[in-house]
Amino acid sequence: MRMKVFKFGGASVKDAESVKNVANVLGHFPGEEILIVVSAMGKTTNALEELVQKFYNGKEGCSDIITKIKQDHFSIIDELFPSDEHRVHNDIEILITQLQIITQGTPEGNFNQVYDQIVSFGELISTKIVSSYLNSSGYQNKWLDARRLIRTDQNFRFARVDWSFTERMVKDTIKPGNRYVIQGFIGSDDDLNPTTLGREGSDYTASVLGYVLGAEEVVIWKDVPGVLNGDPKVFDNVELLNEISYREAIELAYYGASVIHPKTIQPLQKKLIPLRVKSFVNPSEVGTLIREGSDLSPFLPCFIKKDNQTLITISTRDLAFIVEDHLSMIYKTLHQFGVRVNMTQNTAISSSFCINNDPITVPKLIEELGKDFDITYNEGVNLYSVRHYDDNAVSRVKKSGEILLEQISRNTYQVVTI
């Protein structure tokens, strides 16, 4: 029997009832060998990001944030474990104390390294709680530390996996006949400094582990029935996609489909490992199957919205044409700051880029680009993408606001609105 890899995101472990539901979901798979990948609980990552900002910039309030994180998690623990003597209390106290010690000192390393050191505590805390609860409810499992198994380079916040070392460590640690709980999103470099795989990287962790283990399948558990042809919170009358090819899933992830992390598909495709997206609310439903095959079933326009974007227009100062040398310089700077471009368009003397509005990175990026170019930008814009568009689909998204930028290719329509 080959192992399955299940990934549970923050929404699926946001409170005590959600953690209990994870046990319920797993109960649908008796006797199966499962590696369970868990994200930080609820909005913990957001709180830890705020902590990083205050700590790195020498501002007050670090202890208040840690106190709130501790209270939130212990309120969950109190609901899950009637006895104050359960070992999980001590496990979480130790992690919280480690976090306090770090933030009482002086930041070591650059911002991204400090970010990874602190934000990784979210997954460590959540997996301790989930693993302990599953064991107490009869679902026997072993807790694993992803920092010991997922080896990466030192590209903090956007670390790249060392596949050969990771495969060796995972295969030496994970043995048949067992079930495990492990953190998503985090790893470590050769010096065992914590690293992270990019925001929402827990899907990618599941994919990496599925690949190196040659898993039977990887399942991502969400609060939706599967992959829909649009986010039901944004678009009306969306429908479930029963099957998606690897290629189409990569396209949808690239354009921002929030159900799938962009890097998740490629490792699985190499070994033809199926990826399922299922509902943790209704675990018996079939969900969406991603595998080799036809693009979409049913074949429908797919709507994607990325909000909180920044549209940057970069122009030459002497009205010279934007040529390869300029573009090379611009893309080198984007790479330097770890910025992913979601849409780009060129004119004779300018280039426009739609990027995620990262409050940490974008101001520094604009300052750097402004040394050589004239910069104009709009914050808080929305990027709509429609795969396999038709006239009705284009008409729908055009009504979303004032159009700042529009682009059409063979299979995809994109528009930036404000």
HUGITA-V882939 format. One record per residue. N is the residue number from 1. RES is the residue in one small letter. D_CENTER is the distance of its C-alpha to the mean C-alpha in Angstrom with 1 decimal. Layout:
{{N,RES,D_CENTER} {N,RES,D_CENTER}}
//
This chain:
{{1,m,29.2} {2,r,25.8} {3,m,22.9} {4,k,20.1} {5,v,16.5} {6,f,15.0} {7,k,11.6} {8,f,11.7} {9,g,9.0} {10,g,10.2} {11,a,12.5} {12,s,14.2} {13,v,15.3} {14,k,15.9} {15,d,19.7} {16,a,22.5} {17,e,23.0} {18,s,19.5} {19,v,19.8} {20,k,23.1} {21,n,21.7} {22,v,19.5} {23,a,22.9} {24,n,24.3} {25,v,21.8} {26,l,22.5} {27,g,26.1} {28,h,26.0} {29,f,25.7} {30,p,28.7} {31,g,29.5} {32,e,26.4} {33,e,24.8} {34,i,21.1} {35,l,18.4} {36,i,16.1} {37,v,12.6} {38,v,11.7} {39,s,9.2} {40,a,11.0} {41,m,13.4} {42,g,13.3} {43,k,13.0} {44,t,13.6} {45,t,10.9} {46,n,12.6} {47,a,15.9} {48,l,15.3} {49,e,14.3} {50,e,17.6} {51,l,19.3} {52,v,18.3} {53,q,19.8} {54,k,23.0} {55,f,23.5} {56,y,23.1} {57,n,25.3} {58,g,27.9} {59,k,27.7} {60,e,28.9} {61,g,27.0} {62,c,24.8} {63,s,26.8} {64,d,26.4} {65,i,22.6} {66,i,22.8} {67,t,25.5} {68,k,23.5} {69,i,20.5} {70,k,23.3} {71,q,25.0} {72,d,22.0} {73,h,21.3} {74,f,25.0} {75,s,25.7} {76,i,23.4} {77,i,25.2} {78,d,28.5} {79,e,27.9} {80,l,26.8} {81,f,29.4} {82,p,32.9} {83,s,34.3} {84,d,33.6} {85,e,34.5} {86,h,31.5} {87,r,30.0} {88,v,26.5} {89,h,28.0} {90,n,29.0} {91,d,25.7} {92,i,23.8} {93,e,26.7} {94,i,26.4} {95,l,22.8} {96,i,23.6} {97,t,26.6} {98,q,24.8} {99,l,22.5} {100,q,25.8} {101,i,27.5} {102,i,24.9} {103,t,25.0} {104,q,28.8} {105,g,29.1} {106,t,28.5} {107,p,25.2} {108,e,25.3} {109,g,23.7} {110,n,22.0} {111,f,19.5} {112,n,16.4} {113,q,18.1} {114,v,18.8} {115,y,15.3} {116,d,14.1} {117,q,17.3} {118,i,16.8} {119,v,13.2} {120,s,13.1} {121,f,15.8} {122,g,13.5} {123,e,12.5} {124,l,16.1} {125,i,17.7} {126,s,15.9} {127,t,16.6} {128,k,20.2} {129,i,20.7} {130,v,19.4} {131,s,21.3} {132,s,24.4} {133,y,24.5} {134,l,24.2} {135,n,27.0} {136,s,29.1} {137,s,28.8} {138,g,30.0} {139,y,26.9} {140,q,27.5} {141,n,24.7} {142,k,24.1} {143,w,21.5} {144,l,20.0} {145,d,18.7} {146,a,15.9} {147,r,17.3} {148,r,20.4} {149,l,18.9} {150,i,16.0} {151,r,18.0} {152,t,16.7} {153,d,18.4} {154,q,18.7} {155,n,16.4} {156,f,14.9} {157,r,11.5} {158,f,11.0} {159,a,12.9} {160,r,14.2} {161,v,15.2} {162,d,18.9} {163,w,19.3} {164,s,22.9} {165,f,22.7} {166,t,19.6} {167,e,21.5} {168,r,24.6} {169,m,23.2} {170,v,21.3} {171,k,24.5} {172,d,26.7} {173,t,24.9} {174,i,23.9} {175,k,27.1} {176,p,28.3} {177,g,29.4} {178,n,26.8} {179,r,23.6} {180,y,20.9} {181,v,18.1} {182,i,15.6} {183,q,12.6} {184,g,9.1} {185,f,7.3} {186,i,10.9} {187,g,14.0} {188,s,17.2} {189,d,19.5} {190,d,23.1} {191,d,24.3} {192,l,21.9} {193,n,20.2} {194,p,16.7} {195,t,13.9} {196,t,10.1} {197,l,8.2} {198,g,6.3} {199,r,4.3} {200,e,1.0} {201,g,3.6} {202,s,5.6} {203,d,6.4} {204,y,7.5} {205,t,9.5} {206,a,11.1} {207,s,12.0} {208,v,13.5} {209,l,15.4} {210,g,16.6} {211,y,17.9} {212,v,19.8} {213,l,21.2} {214,g,22.2} {215,a,20.8} {216,e,22.6} {217,e,19.4} {218,v,15.7} {219,v,15.0} {220,i,12.0} {221,w,13.5} {222,k,12.9} {223,d,15.3} {224,v,16.5} {225,p,19.0} {226,g,16.9} {227,v,15.9} {228,l,18.2} {229,n,19.7} {230,g,18.3} {231,d,16.5} {232,p,19.5} {233,k,18.9} {234,v,19.6} {235,f,21.8} {236,d,24.9} {237,n,26.2} {238,v,23.0} {239,e,23.5} {240,l,21.8} {241,l,21.3} {242,n,22.8} {243,e,22.0} {244,i,20.1} {245,s,20.8} {246,y,18.4} {247,r,19.5} {248,e,18.9} {249,a,15.4} {250,i,14.5} {251,e,16.3} {252,l,14.7} {253,a,11.1} {254,y,12.6} {255,y,14.2} {256,g,11.1} {257,a,11.4} {258,s,8.7} {259,v,9.5} {260,i,8.4} {261,h,5.8} {262,p,8.6} {263,k,9.4} {264,t,9.6} {265,i,13.1} {266,q,15.2} {267,p,15.8} {268,l,16.7} {269,q,18.9} {270,k,20.9} {271,k,22.1} {272,l,22.1} {273,i,20.0} {274,p,19.4} {275,l,16.0} {276,r,16.6} {277,v,14.8} {278,k,16.9} {279,s,17.7} {280,f,17.9} {281,v,20.6} {282,n,22.7} {283,p,21.9} {284,s,25.1} {285,e,24.0} {286,v,23.3} {287,g,20.1} {288,t,19.0} {289,l,19.7} {290,i,18.2} {291,r,20.8} {292,e,23.4} {293,g,25.6} {294,s,26.3} {295,d,23.7} {296,l,23.5} {297,s,25.5} {298,p,26.6} {299,f,26.6} {300,l,25.5} {301,p,24.3} {302,c,20.5} {303,f,19.5} {304,i,16.3} {305,k,16.2} {306,k,14.1} {307,d,15.7} {308,n,16.0} {309,q,16.8} {310,t,19.5} {311,l,22.1} {312,i,24.0} {313,t,27.3} {314,i,28.8} {315,s,32.5} {316,t,35.2} {317,r,37.8} {318,d,40.8} {319,l,40.0} {320,a,39.6} {321,f,37.6} {322,i,34.0} {323,v,34.4} {324,e,32.6} {325,d,33.3} {326,h,31.7} {327,l,28.6} {328,s,28.3} {329,m,28.5} {330,i,25.9} {331,y,23.3} {332,k,24.1} {333,t,23.4} {334,l,20.0} {335,h,19.1} {336,q,20.6} {337,f,18.3} {338,g,15.1} {339,v,15.1} {340,r,13.8} {341,v,16.5} {342,n,15.8} {343,m,19.6} {344,t,22.7} {345,q,26.4} {346,n,29.5} {347,t,33.0} {348,a,36.1} {349,i,35.4} {350,s,31.8} {351,s,28.2} {352,s,25.6} {353,f,21.8} {354,c,19.2} {355,i,16.2} {356,n,13.5} {357,n,15.7} {358,d,14.3} {359,p,17.3} {360,i,17.3} {361,t,17.4} {362,v,19.1} {363,p,22.4} {364,k,22.8} {365,l,22.1} {366,i,24.7} {367,e,27.1} {368,e,27.0} {369,l,27.4} {370,g,30.1} {371,k,32.2} {372,d,33.1} {373,f,32.4} {374,d,32.9} {375,i,29.7} {376,t,29.2} {377,y,26.0} {378,n,24.9} {379,e,22.1} {380,g,20.6} {381,v,21.1} {382,n,19.4} {383,l,18.6} {384,y,19.6} {385,s,19.4} {386,v,21.5} {387,r,21.6} {388,h,25.1} {389,y,26.5} {390,d,30.0} {391,d,32.2} {392,n,31.3} {393,a,27.6} {394,v,28.2} {395,s,30.6} {396,r,28.1} {397,v,25.5} {398,k,28.4} {399,k,29.4} {400,s,26.2} {401,g,27.8} {402,e,29.5} {403,i,28.5} {404,l,27.8} {405,l,26.8} {406,e,27.1} {407,q,26.6} {408,i,27.5} {409,s,27.1} {410,r,28.4} {411,n,25.5} {412,t,23.4} {413,y,24.5} {414,q,22.6} {415,v,23.8} {416,v,22.9} {417,t,24.5} {418,i,25.4}}
//
